[in-house]
Structures are given as C-alpha cells and as structure tokens.
Amino acid sequence: MTDFEYQRTLVIGVIIGASLTILGFYMLKPSPESHTVTPKTNFAVVDTYKGCDVVQWTDGSLATYKYFLDCNNK
C-alpha cells in the first residue's frame, strides 16, 4: 500500500466517521413536539361597551390595532 492510498483511505474514513457522528447528534436532539408552545393570538378583549366585548386585533407584522365589538356571547 503506497503512501497516497493510505492517506486516501484515512481521509475517507475520517469523512465517514464525522458524517456518522453528526448524524448521531442530529438524531439525538430533542424533537420540537416535546416543547410546550403557547400559541400567540392576534385578538384580545380590552373592554366592554353596552354589554359587548371590545376586541383588539393586530396583524403581527404591522404596528396598527383594529377594534370591533363582539356581541354574540351575551
């Protein structure tokens, strides 16, 4: 076995070993389902007006708020 063949075999072995190690760490990381995620809502009841809820709505990407009345729950 020549010096070039030995180095080539060694480099291929190192690449395969590093790939398997990275794959193993990737497989062992915690899955996203194990974390409790609280859903974000765009709606919030901020007040009442004549028996109706005043609901504040915002689009997450805009810095504006819209308000509307919700009278269906009474």
N, C-alpha and C positions, 0 to 999 in steps of 0.2 A: 504494500500500500504506500503510495507516494505521499509526500507532504501535502500536495494540493488536494488529493482525495480525502485525507484525514481532516483537513480544515473544512472542506465542503461538508463532510459528514457531521462534524462538530457544529457548524453553523446551522445546518438543517435540524439537528437535534435540539439546539437552543431555541430555534424558532418554534418548533413543535411544542417543546416544554413550556415556553412562555405563553403560547396560544392556549394550551390546556389549563394553565394556571389562571389566566384571565377569564376563560370560560367558567372555571370553577367558582371564582369570586363573583362573577355575574349571576350564576345560578343560586348562590347562597345569600344574595342580598334580599332584604325583606320586600315582599310584594306590596304594591300600593293598596290592596284591599285590607291589609292589616292595620292601616292607619285610619283613625276616625276623622272624617272630613265633615265639617259643618257646612251645609250649603249656604251660599250667600243669596240673599233675596234683594230684589230691587224695590220692594214695597215695604212701607212702614206706616202704621196707624199713628198719627201725630196728635189728633184732637177729635172732638165730636162737635157736630153742629146740627141742632134741631133733631136729635135722635139718630143721626147718621154719622158714620165714621169718616173723618177726613184722612185720606190716604195720600202719602207722599210717594211718588215714583221717580226714579232716576235711572238713566242709562249709564252703565258703568264707565263708558268712555267719554261721556260729556259731563260738564260741571253745571248742569241745569237740573232743576227739580220741577216736576209737574204735580199738581194736586187735583184730586177729584173726590166726590162724595160716594160712599158705598152705603146704600140704604137697604140692601137685600137681607141683611142679617137681623133686622129688627122686626 
